Amino acid sequence: MKRIPHSIRFGLLTSSMLIAYFLILAAFHKHINPAFSFFNAVITAFGICEAVRLKKNENLETFTYGEGFKTGVVTGFIATLVFTVFFLLYATEIHPTFLSELLQTIKGGFNIDIGMVTFIVAIMGFATTIVVVLAVMQFFKKTSNLNQNHL
């Protein structure tokens, strides 16, 4: 039986955590406050970090920066796509008044539709993924610095 790649497995796990966090916020009616979405970056960072860590532990000798970067990007993009689809379904089918409540919280007088908000959610997820992968890979890349004895 073939194993599921780390990036797909952790992408789905990360999206599940993002959805659970969103639904917990919704239970307390805090999902209309955009400030709570900053914690999404922490959840995404955890998923990407674990996927890259397991990928590196799988091939300690042959692990490259590019391989880790690819694993992190695929993990984050899968999580973003699944969460964006959930968000679209939530805002249109589960809670149809969500968009008007969200825009009322922002108080910007914006006249935008669900397509634009969904697009913004996806772009924010992709941008978060790239930034997190660049940060996480600093911990997992091989260094070419020489060990020096300072004694």
C-alpha positions, -999 to 999 in steps of 0.1 A, spaced: 0 0 0 14 34 -10 18 60 17 2 94 13 30 121 8 37 143 38 26 175 20 -8 161 12 -13 146 46 -3 177 65 -21 200 40 -53 182 48 -45 181 85 -37 219 85 -69 227 67 -89 206 92 -73 226 120 -81 259 102 -117 249 97 -120 237 134 -105 271 146 -130 290 124 -159 270 137 -149 275 173 -147 312 166 -182 310 150 -196 292 181 -186 323 201 -196 347 172 -160 359 169 -155 348 133 -167 382 120 -136 399 136 -107 397 111 -81 401 138 -86 365 149 -74 354 115 -38 362 125 -38 329 144 -43 311 111 -6 319 104 4 300 135 -17 270 125 -3 271 90 32 273 103 27 243 125 15 222 96 42 233 73 69 228 99 58 193 107 56 183 70 91 196 63 105 181 95 92 146 87 104 150 51 139 159 63 139 130 88 129 106 61 160 115 39 186 131 62 215 127 38 197 137 6 174 164 19 178 197 0 164 232 5 144 229 -27 128 196 -16 118 212 17 106 243 1 84 223 -23 70 202 5 61 233 25 45 251 -4 24 221 -15 13 216 22 3 253 25 -14 255 -9 -35 224 -2 -45 237 32 -54 271 16 -75 256 -12 -95 233 12 -101 261 37 -111 285 9 -136 260 -4 -150 256 31 -151 293 36 -171 298 4 -196 271 13 -199 285 49 -205 320 37 -230 311 10 -248 280 23 -243 276 60 -245 312 72 -257 334 43 -256 366 64 -220 361 73 -206 385 46 -229 414 56 -219 409 93 -182 407 84 -184 439 63 -204 456 91 -176 448 115 -150 463 92 -170 495 88 -153 505 56 -184 511 35 -172 485 10 -196 471 -16 -180 438 -24 -194 403 -30 -186 368 -18 -163 362 -48 -140 390 -38 -139 380 -2 -132 344 -11 -104 356 -35 -89 376 -6 -90 346 17 -72 325 -9 -45 352 -16 -40 357 22 -35 319 26 -10 317 -4 9 347 9 10 333 44 23 300 30 52 315 11 63 337 41 60 307 65 79 284 42 107 309 38 109 312 76 106 275 84 133 265 59 158 286 78 156 260 105 158 230 82 184 240 56 218 226 56 245 251 64 279 254 47 294 272 77 324 256 92 323 245 128 347 266 148 361 258 182 360 290 203 379 276 232 
